[in-house]
Amino acid sequence: MPAGHYILVVDDDADFRETLQMALEMRGYVVQNASNGLEAIAKVHERLPLLILLDLRMPVMNGRQMLQQLRDSPATAQVPVLIISAFGFEWEAELMGAQGYVPKPCDPVELERRIARLLRPRLVFSQSSA
């Protein structure tokens, strides 16, 4: 994966965030994390991620508010978002503009499959345009 490409994990649960980051890094992904939507928005504007893994319930700015801001901005409207939350449904995630929903606690195999499916077209495109 090119150095500029990374996954942003946004969750207020530090243990979950760190565990997910370590698991993704073990699979070769470059990962950054944020503890709330406001912190994540700042990171997104510093460096556009290839994918955002987003919790819905967080302090400061929740996942719904963050996703709305992403979709309202032309610079971030196309960044894929996969919601990982104990609160929500697949249909709700799609209505909010996310590309999918994985319930917590999440099955690592299912999560990896969903991430790969979302990233494959973006990585192929970025390799062919390099």
VMD Tcl script that builds the backbone (N, CA, C; Angstrom):
set m [mol new atoms 390]
animate dup $m
set s [atomselect $m all]
$s set {name element resname resid chain x y z} {
  {N N MET 1 A 0.852 -1.169 0.000}
  {CA C MET 1 A 0.000 0.000 0.000}
  {C C MET 1 A 0.898 1.234 0.000}
  {N N PRO 2 A 0.676 2.179 -0.900}
  {CA C PRO 2 A 1.501 3.377 -0.940}
  {C C PRO 2 A 1.466 4.123 0.391}
  {N N ALA 3 A 2.546 4.824 0.710}
  {CA C ALA 3 A 2.687 5.480 2.008}
  {C C ALA 3 A 1.589 6.494 2.283}
  {N N GLY 4 A 1.020 7.106 1.259}
  {CA C GLY 4 A -0.025 8.102 1.459}
  {C C GLY 4 A -1.373 7.511 1.786}
  {N N HIS 5 A -1.533 6.219 1.637}
  {CA C HIS 5 A -2.828 5.587 1.853}
  {C C HIS 5 A -2.914 5.005 3.250}
  {N N TYR 6 A -4.003 5.341 3.932}
  {CA C TYR 6 A -4.166 4.791 5.270}
  {C C TYR 6 A -5.632 4.668 5.637}
  {N N ILE 7 A -5.873 3.918 6.690}
  {CA C ILE 7 A -7.210 3.753 7.260}
  {C C ILE 7 A -7.261 4.572 8.535}
  {N N LEU 8 A -8.349 5.309 8.734}
  {CA C LEU 8 A -8.566 6.080 9.953}
  {C C LEU 8 A -9.616 5.366 10.795}
  {N N VAL 9 A -9.248 5.006 12.027}
  {CA C VAL 9 A -10.151 4.356 12.973}
  {C C VAL 9 A -10.637 5.424 13.950}
  {N N VAL 10 A -11.969 5.605 14.037}
  {CA C VAL 10 A -12.546 6.641 14.894}
  {C C VAL 10 A -13.475 5.968 15.904}
  {N N ASP 11 A -13.061 5.988 17.168}
  {CA C ASP 11 A -13.834 5.338 18.235}
  {C C ASP 11 A -13.390 5.928 19.566}
  {N N ASP 12 A -14.331 6.141 20.473}
  {CA C ASP 12 A -13.979 6.701 21.776}
  {C C ASP 12 A -13.444 5.659 22.751}
  {N N ASP 13 A -13.569 4.396 22.431}
  {CA C ASP 13 A -13.052 3.318 23.273}
  {C C ASP 13 A -11.588 3.068 22.907}
  {N N ALA 14 A -10.681 3.525 23.768}
  {CA C ALA 14 A -9.244 3.444 23.481}
  {C C ALA 14 A -8.783 2.008 23.272}
  {N N ASP 15 A -9.288 1.076 24.072}
  {CA C ASP 15 A -8.883 -0.327 23.926}
  {C C ASP 15 A -9.306 -0.881 22.572}
  {N N PHE 16 A -10.549 -0.604 22.169}
  {CA C PHE 16 A -11.037 -1.080 20.875}
  {C C PHE 16 A -10.211 -0.470 19.746}
  {N N ARG 17 A -9.980 0.841 19.829}
  {CA C ARG 17 A -9.210 1.559 18.809}
  {C C ARG 17 A -7.817 0.959 18.649}
  {N N GLU 18 A -7.137 0.753 19.759}
  {CA C GLU 18 A -5.767 0.238 19.711}
  {C C GLU 18 A -5.721 -1.210 19.237}
  {N N THR 19 A -6.686 -2.020 19.677}
  {CA C THR 19 A -6.740 -3.413 19.236}
  {C C THR 19 A -6.985 -3.493 17.740}
  {N N LEU 20 A -7.928 -2.690 17.250}
  {CA C LEU 20 A -8.233 -2.683 15.816}
  {C C LEU 20 A -7.036 -2.159 15.021}
  {N N GLN 21 A -6.381 -1.126 15.520}
  {CA C GLN 21 A -5.217 -0.590 14.834}
  {C C GLN 21 A -4.121 -1.648 14.733}
  {N N MET 22 A -3.836 -2.342 15.823}
  {CA C MET 22 A -2.796 -3.381 15.792}
  {C C MET 22 A -3.156 -4.495 14.820}
  {N N ALA 23 A -4.428 -4.927 14.829}
  {CA C ALA 23 A -4.858 -6.002 13.930}
  {C C ALA 23 A -4.714 -5.583 12.468}
  {N N LEU 24 A -5.077 -4.353 12.154}
  {CA C LEU 24 A -4.965 -3.865 10.778}
  {C C LEU 24 A -3.507 -3.704 10.361}
  {N N GLU 25 A -2.680 -3.205 11.264}
  {CA C GLU 25 A -1.261 -3.047 10.951}
  {C C GLU 25 A -0.588 -4.400 10.727}
  {N N MET 26 A -1.020 -5.422 11.462}
  {CA C MET 26 A -0.479 -6.770 11.259}
  {C C MET 26 A -0.816 -7.292 9.867}
  {N N ARG 27 A -1.868 -6.772 9.263}
  {CA C ARG 27 A -2.262 -7.169 7.909}
  {C C ARG 27 A -1.668 -6.235 6.849}
  {N N GLY 28 A -0.806 -5.327 7.275}
  {CA C GLY 28 A -0.102 -4.480 6.331}
  {C C GLY 28 A -0.699 -3.115 6.076}
  {N N TYR 29 A -1.789 -2.774 6.766}
  {CA C TYR 29 A -2.404 -1.468 6.575}
  {C C TYR 29 A -1.663 -0.406 7.388}
  {N N VAL 30 A -1.644 0.807 6.888}
  {CA C VAL 30 A -1.174 1.969 7.627}
  {C C VAL 30 A -2.412 2.530 8.323}
  {N N VAL 31 A -2.316 2.765 9.632}
  {CA C VAL 31 A -3.503 3.138 10.406}
  {C C VAL 31 A -3.210 4.342 11.291}
  {N N GLN 32 A -4.167 5.261 11.339}
  {CA C GLN 32 A -4.195 6.328 12.327}
  {C C GLN 32 A -5.503 6.181 13.079}
  {N N ASN 33 A -5.591 6.820 14.258}
  {CA C ASN 33 A -6.859 6.745 14.973}
  {C C ASN 33 A -7.209 8.083 15.597}
  {N N ALA 34 A -8.484 8.219 15.947}
  {CA C ALA 34 A -9.009 9.420 16.590}
  {C C ALA 34 A -10.068 8.985 17.596}
  {N N SER 35 A -10.213 9.763 18.668}
  {CA C SER 35 A -11.136 9.383 19.741}
  {C C SER 35 A -12.515 10.004 19.607}
  {N N ASN 36 A -12.698 10.917 18.642}
  {CA C ASN 36 A -14.026 11.499 18.418}
  {C C ASN 36 A -14.074 12.095 17.013}
  {N N GLY 37 A -15.251 12.503 16.607}
  {CA C GLY 37 A -15.436 13.003 15.255}
  {C C GLY 37 A -14.685 14.283 14.957}
  {N N LEU 38 A -14.594 15.175 15.931}
  {CA C LEU 38 A -13.896 16.439 15.711}
  {C C LEU 38 A -12.405 16.209 15.464}
  {N N GLU 39 A -11.809 15.363 16.278}
  {CA C GLU 39 A -10.392 15.016 16.081}
  {C C GLU 39 A -10.193 14.335 14.726}
  {N N ALA 40 A -11.129 13.466 14.358}
  {CA C ALA 40 A -11.035 12.749 13.083}
  {C C ALA 40 A -11.153 13.689 11.890}
  {N N ILE 41 A -12.073 14.655 11.959}
  {CA C ILE 41 A -12.245 15.615 10.860}
  {C C ILE 41 A -10.933 16.365 10.625}
  {N N ALA 42 A -10.265 16.760 11.710}
  {CA C ALA 42 A -8.979 17.459 11.576}
  {C C ALA 42 A -7.962 16.569 10.880}
  {N N LYS 43 A -7.918 15.276 11.243}
  {CA C LYS 43 A -6.965 14.353 10.619}
  {C C LYS 43 A -7.300 14.126 9.142}
  {N N VAL 44 A -8.579 14.059 8.831}
  {CA C VAL 44 A -9.003 13.856 7.443}
  {C C VAL 44 A -8.559 15.030 6.574}
  {N N HIS 45 A -8.648 16.245 7.114}
  {CA C HIS 45 A -8.252 17.419 6.330}
  {C C HIS 45 A -6.736 17.553 6.223}
  {N N GLU 46 A -5.990 16.952 7.150}
  {CA C GLU 46 A -4.526 16.931 7.052}
  {C C GLU 46 A -4.071 15.941 5.989}
  {N N ARG 47 A -4.737 14.796 5.953}
  {CA C ARG 47 A -4.340 13.704 5.061}
  {C C ARG 47 A -5.571 12.835 4.799}
  {N N LEU 48 A -6.001 12.783 3.565}
  {CA C LEU 48 A -7.216 12.066 3.191}
  {C C LEU 48 A -7.023 10.552 3.315}
  {N N PRO 49 A -7.830 9.896 4.131}
  {CA C PRO 49 A -7.679 8.441 4.272}
  {C C PRO 49 A -8.311 7.694 3.104}
  {N N LEU 50 A -7.897 6.467 2.959}
  {CA C LEU 50 A -8.464 5.582 1.949}
  {C C LEU 50 A -9.805 5.025 2.432}
  {N N LEU 51 A -9.955 4.922 3.764}
  {CA C LEU 51 A -11.157 4.369 4.380}
  {C C LEU 51 A -11.245 4.875 5.809}
  {N N ILE 52 A -12.480 5.097 6.278}
  {CA C ILE 52 A -12.713 5.464 7.675}
  {C C ILE 52 A -13.571 4.390 8.320}
  {N N LEU 53 A -13.117 3.880 9.461}
  {CA C LEU 53 A -13.895 2.958 10.294}
  {C C LEU 53 A -14.435 3.801 11.441}
  {N N LEU 54 A -15.761 3.914 11.543}
  {CA C LEU 54 A -16.385 4.937 12.377}
  {C C LEU 54 A -17.393 4.374 13.365}
  {N N ASP 55 A -17.203 4.713 14.637}
  {CA C ASP 55 A -18.187 4.418 15.677}
  {C C ASP 55 A -19.265 5.506 15.619}
  {N N LEU 56 A -20.468 5.194 16.091}
  {CA C LEU 56 A -21.537 6.188 16.062}
  {C C LEU 56 A -21.622 7.001 17.351}
  {N N ARG 57 A -21.490 6.346 18.491}
  {CA C ARG 57 A -21.650 7.036 19.780}
  {C C ARG 57 A -20.290 7.421 20.344}
  {N N MET 58 A -20.034 8.742 20.304}
  {CA C MET 58 A -18.784 9.291 20.825}
  {C C MET 58 A -19.067 10.682 21.377}
  {N N PRO 59 A -18.236 11.131 22.321}
  {CA C PRO 59 A -18.390 12.498 22.818}
  {C C PRO 59 A -17.833 13.514 21.815}
  {N N VAL 60 A -18.032 14.770 22.089}
  {CA C VAL 60 A -17.552 15.926 21.327}
  {C C VAL 60 A -18.282 16.025 19.985}
  {N N MET 61 A -18.056 15.061 19.081}
  {CA C MET 61 A -18.794 14.987 17.822}
  {C C MET 61 A -19.032 13.514 17.550}
  {N N ASN 62 A -20.307 13.119 17.469}
  {CA C ASN 62 A -20.598 11.702 17.258}
  {C C ASN 62 A -20.410 11.310 15.788}
  {N N GLY 63 A -20.534 10.019 15.527}
  {CA C GLY 63 A -20.295 9.502 14.188}
  {C C GLY 63 A -21.271 10.013 13.145}
  {N N ARG 64 A -22.524 10.194 13.525}
  {CA C ARG 64 A -23.509 10.713 12.572}
  {C C ARG 64 A -23.144 12.136 12.136}
  {N N GLN 65 A -22.774 12.962 13.116}
  {CA C GLN 65 A -22.396 14.342 12.809}
  {C C GLN 65 A -21.140 14.382 11.932}
  {N N MET 66 A -20.180 13.529 12.251}
  {CA C MET 66 A -18.948 13.491 11.476}
  {C C MET 66 A -19.229 13.058 10.032}
  {N N LEU 67 A -20.023 12.014 9.886}
  {CA C LEU 67 A -20.347 11.515 8.546}
  {C C LEU 67 A -21.081 12.582 7.736}
  {N N GLN 68 A -21.974 13.325 8.377}
  {CA C GLN 68 A -22.683 14.402 7.679}
  {C C GLN 68 A -21.699 15.465 7.187}
  {N N GLN 69 A -20.733 15.834 8.040}
  {CA C GLN 69 A -19.727 16.820 7.617}
  {C C GLN 69 A -18.896 16.303 6.451}
  {N N LEU 70 A -18.522 15.028 6.503}
  {CA C LEU 70 A -17.749 14.444 5.410}
  {C C LEU 70 A -18.527 14.506 4.104}
  {N N ARG 71 A -19.796 14.118 4.149}
  {CA C ARG 71 A -20.614 14.072 2.942}
  {C C ARG 71 A -20.958 15.456 2.408}
  {N N ASP 72 A -20.965 16.473 3.287}
  {CA C ASP 72 A -21.294 17.836 2.869}
  {C C ASP 72 A -20.127 18.538 2.176}
  {N N SER 73 A -18.916 18.018 2.337}
  {CA C SER 73 A -17.736 18.664 1.758}
  {C C SER 73 A -17.308 17.937 0.480}
  {N N PRO 74 A -17.152 18.663 -0.630}
  {CA C PRO 74 A -16.703 18.023 -1.872}
  {C C PRO 74 A -15.346 17.314 -1.721}
  {N N ALA 75 A -14.490 17.816 -0.857}
  {CA C ALA 75 A -13.154 17.227 -0.683}
  {C C ALA 75 A -13.200 15.858 -0.006}
  {N N THR 76 A -14.264 15.600 0.773}
  {CA C THR 76 A -14.326 14.350 1.539}
  {C C THR 76 A -15.567 13.515 1.233}
  {N N ALA 77 A -16.399 13.981 0.349}
  {CA C ALA 77 A -17.680 13.314 0.083}
  {C C ALA 77 A -17.531 11.875 -0.405}
  {N N GLN 78 A -16.428 11.565 -1.092}
  {CA C GLN 78 A -16.263 10.235 -1.668}
  {C C GLN 78 A -15.432 9.275 -0.819}
  {N N VAL 79 A -14.970 9.710 0.354}
  {CA C VAL 79 A -14.185 8.822 1.218}
  {C C VAL 79 A -15.122 7.737 1.771}
  {N N PRO 80 A -14.810 6.462 1.540}
  {CA C PRO 80 A -15.674 5.405 2.049}
  {C C PRO 80 A -15.626 5.321 3.572}
  {N N VAL 81 A -16.799 5.077 4.156}
  {CA C VAL 81 A -16.931 4.961 5.605}
  {C C VAL 81 A -17.638 3.647 5.920}
  {N N LEU 82 A -17.028 2.886 6.819}
  {CA C LEU 82 A -17.633 1.662 7.322}
  {C C LEU 82 A -17.927 1.901 8.793}
  {N N ILE 83 A -19.190 1.839 9.157}
  {CA C ILE 83 A -19.580 2.058 10.547}
  {C C ILE 83 A -19.394 0.765 11.322}
  {N N ILE 84 A -18.724 0.886 12.478}
  {CA C ILE 84 A -18.547 -0.234 13.404}
  {C C ILE 84 A -19.115 0.236 14.734}
  {N N SER 85 A -20.296 -0.277 15.093}
  {CA C SER 85 A -20.972 0.235 16.276}
  {C C SER 85 A -21.915 -0.805 16.861}
  {N N ALA 86 A -22.166 -0.698 18.151}
  {CA C ALA 86 A -23.167 -1.540 18.795}
  {C C ALA 86 A -24.558 -0.939 18.621}
  {N N PHE 87 A -24.619 0.271 18.105}
  {CA C PHE 87 A -25.877 0.990 17.951}
  {C C PHE 87 A -26.075 1.357 16.492}
  {N N GLY 88 A -27.028 0.732 15.835}
  {CA C GLY 88 A -27.291 1.054 14.444}
  {C C GLY 88 A -27.619 -0.181 13.635}
  {N N PHE 89 A -27.912 0.049 12.379}
  {CA C PHE 89 A -28.296 -1.011 11.457}
  {C C PHE 89 A -27.690 -0.731 10.083}
  {N N GLU 90 A -27.575 -1.776 9.275}
  {CA C GLU 90 A -27.028 -1.635 7.920}
  {C C GLU 90 A -27.813 -0.596 7.119}
  {N N TRP 91 A -29.129 -0.673 7.135}
  {CA C TRP 91 A -29.943 0.254 6.354}
  {C C TRP 91 A -29.759 1.693 6.831}
  {N N GLU 92 A -29.595 1.875 8.138}
  {CA C GLU 92 A -29.388 3.206 8.696}
  {C C GLU 92 A -28.040 3.775 8.241}
  {N N ALA 93 A -27.018 2.918 8.238}
  {CA C ALA 93 A -25.682 3.338 7.803}
  {C C ALA 93 A -25.729 3.804 6.352}
  {N N GLU 94 A -26.416 3.064 5.509}
  {CA C GLU 94 A -26.521 3.429 4.100}
  {C C GLU 94 A -27.286 4.744 3.915}
  {N N LEU 95 A -28.347 4.950 4.700}
  {CA C LEU 95 A -29.088 6.208 4.614}
  {C C LEU 95 A -28.240 7.400 5.030}
  {N N MET 96 A -27.298 7.176 5.947}
  {CA C MET 96 A -26.405 8.246 6.396}
  {C C MET 96 A -25.282 8.513 5.397}
  {N N GLY 97 A -25.093 7.624 4.433}
  {CA C GLY 97 A -24.041 7.813 3.445}
  {C C GLY 97 A -22.820 6.944 3.660}
  {N N ALA 98 A -22.920 5.976 4.572}
  {CA C ALA 98 A -21.811 5.042 4.795}
  {C C ALA 98 A -21.886 3.906 3.783}
  {N N GLN 99 A -20.772 3.211 3.614}
  {CA C GLN 99 A -20.717 2.101 2.671}
  {C C GLN 99 A -20.980 0.761 3.342}
  {N N GLY 100 A -21.316 0.780 4.629}
  {CA C GLY 100 A -21.635 -0.466 5.300}
  {C C GLY 100 A -21.641 -0.313 6.800}
  {N N TYR 101 A -22.035 -1.392 7.453}
  {CA C TYR 101 A -22.167 -1.423 8.910}
  {C C TYR 101 A -21.720 -2.787 9.406}
  {N N VAL 102 A -20.900 -2.788 10.442}
  {CA C VAL 102 A -20.476 -4.015 11.107}
  {C C VAL 102 A -20.813 -3.850 12.581}
  {N N PRO 103 A -21.627 -4.763 13.143}
  {CA C PRO 103 A -22.002 -4.615 14.553}
  {C C PRO 103 A -20.857 -4.974 15.501}
  {N N LYS 104 A -20.802 -4.265 16.635}
  {CA C LYS 104 A -19.859 -4.598 17.712}
  {C C LYS 104 A -20.564 -5.567 18.649}
  {N N PRO 105 A -19.866 -6.501 19.227}
  {CA C PRO 105 A -18.477 -6.837 18.924}
  {C C PRO 105 A -18.405 -7.444 17.528}
  {N N CYS 106 A -17.344 -7.102 16.812}
  {CA C CYS 106 A -17.282 -7.514 15.412}
  {C C CYS 106 A -16.458 -8.786 15.236}
  {N N ASP 107 A -16.882 -9.534 14.258}
  {CA C ASP 107 A -16.168 -10.745 13.847}
  {C C ASP 107 A -14.975 -10.294 13.010}
  {N N PRO 108 A -13.743 -10.587 13.444}
  {CA C PRO 108 A -12.561 -10.112 12.714}
  {C C PRO 108 A -12.520 -10.551 11.257}
  {N N VAL 109 A -12.981 -11.748 10.971}
  {CA C VAL 109 A -12.962 -12.244 9.587}
  {C C VAL 109 A -13.944 -11.443 8.735}
  {N N GLU 110 A -15.129 -11.189 9.262}
  {CA C GLU 110 A -16.130 -10.407 8.538}
  {C C GLU 110 A -15.629 -8.976 8.325}
  {N N LEU 111 A -15.027 -8.406 9.348}
  {CA C LEU 111 A -14.504 -7.047 9.227}
  {C C LEU 111 A -13.417 -6.976 8.159}
  {N N GLU 112 A -12.503 -7.911 8.168}
  {CA C GLU 112 A -11.436 -7.924 7.171}
  {C C GLU 112 A -12.001 -8.080 5.758}
  {N N ARG 113 A -13.010 -8.905 5.609}
  {CA C ARG 113 A -13.651 -9.110 4.304}
  {C C ARG 113 A -14.308 -7.819 3.814}
  {N N ARG 114 A -14.992 -7.121 4.712}
  {CA C ARG 114 A -15.666 -5.875 4.341}
  {C C ARG 114 A -14.657 -4.787 3.971}
  {N N ILE 115 A -13.572 -4.701 4.737}
  {CA C ILE 115 A -12.525 -3.710 4.446}
  {C C ILE 115 A -11.906 -3.997 3.088}
  {N N ALA 116 A -11.568 -5.250 2.841}
  {CA C ALA 116 A -10.946 -5.619 1.561}
  {C C ALA 116 A -11.871 -5.294 0.395}
  {N N ARG 117 A -13.158 -5.555 0.554}
  {CA C ARG 117 A -14.116 -5.279 -0.517}
  {C C ARG 117 A -14.216 -3.775 -0.803}
  {N N LEU 118 A -14.144 -2.959 0.245}
  {CA C LEU 118 A -14.209 -1.517 0.051}
  {C C LEU 118 A -12.916 -0.947 -0.523}
  {N N LEU 119 A -11.781 -1.500 -0.118}
  {CA C LEU 119 A -10.495 -0.951 -0.547}
  {C C LEU 119 A -10.043 -1.429 -1.916}
  {N N ARG 120 A -10.429 -2.624 -2.303}
  {CA C ARG 120 A -9.938 -3.192 -3.563}
  {C C ARG 120 A -10.087 -2.242 -4.747}
  {N N PRO 121 A -11.268 -1.696 -5.023}
  {CA C PRO 121 A -11.378 -0.811 -6.196}
  {C C PRO 121 A -10.540 0.460 -6.066}
  {N N ARG 122 A -10.418 0.995 -4.867}
  {CA C ARG 122 A -9.643 2.221 -4.663}
  {C C ARG 122 A -8.158 1.961 -4.846}
  {N N LEU 123 A -7.673 0.811 -4.380}
  {CA C LEU 123 A -6.253 0.499 -4.523}
  {C C LEU 123 A -5.903 0.189 -5.977}
  {N N VAL 124 A -6.784 -0.509 -6.675}
  {CA C VAL 124 A -6.551 -0.811 -8.084}
  {C C VAL 124 A -6.494 0.481 -8.891}
  {N N PHE 125 A -7.424 1.399 -8.613}
  {CA C PHE 125 A -7.460 2.678 -9.316}
  {C C PHE 125 A -6.191 3.479 -9.041}
  {N N SER 126 A -5.757 3.523 -7.760}
  {CA C SER 126 A -4.584 4.325 -7.420}
  {C C SER 126 A -3.323 3.735 -8.037}
  {N N GLN 127 A -3.250 2.412 -8.180}
  {CA C GLN 127 A -2.086 1.779 -8.792}
  {C C GLN 127 A -2.065 2.045 -10.304}
  {N N SER 128 A -3.246 2.040 -10.928}
  {CA C SER 128 A -3.293 2.237 -12.376}
  {C C SER 128 A -3.073 3.692 -12.761}
  {N N SER 129 A -3.330 4.621 -11.845}
  {CA C SER 129 A -3.127 6.033 -12.158}
  {C C SER 129 A -1.739 6.532 -11.744}
  {N N ALA 130 A -0.943 5.656 -11.141}
  {CA C ALA 130 A 0.415 6.058 -10.701}
  {C C ALA 130 A 1.386 6.063 -11.849}
}
mol reanalyze $m
mol bondsrecalc $m
mol representation Tube
mol addrep $m
